[in-house]
Amino acid sequence: MSGQLHGEPLAQGELLAIAMRDRPRVPMQELSDCAISVEAGLQGDFRGIAPDRQVTILTQEGWRQACEAVGHELPWTTRRANLFIRGLDLRGRIGATLRIGTVALVITDECEPCHIMDAAHEGLRQALVTGWRAGVTCRVVQAGHVAIGDKVRLEG
């Protein structure tokens, strides 16, 4: 679905899943909805205090490509991202705004997959490096609430 907003293309996707972890090296906990704040990112997630990496987003399309590259279907939480979306291409969109529910996030960078990805599945780290498959990092600019099924709009 597409449209126009102040002359800029408007793209729309959907929030498929939400996950967080309250400390390092623990499994991701999936949620049906969550508050997101400017001060702490995703409520309860230990990484939310990092100013330019408060929320991480993985696309279904990128994740499928990475799984195909390693020849194995893996749960999306293996990637350890906070939000799992479909229908948007986030490659190269640093500075663009994502609106999800009542939340606004600015894309700050491409996620760089770490060694934990290879510990989860051999070759996964390399599969994620290509084409921004590991997703993006974001800074919260407007607090609010997100829930599975929310529309995700890409602006700018």
Secondary structure, DSSP 8 states (H G I E B T S, - for coil): -EEEETTEEEEEEEEEEEEE-SSTTS--EEESEEEEETTTEETT-GGGGSTT-SEEEEEHHHHHHHHHHHTS---GGGG--SEEEES---TT-TT-EEEETTEEEEEEEE----THHHHHSTTHHHHHHGGGTT-EEEEEEE-EEEETT-EEEEE-
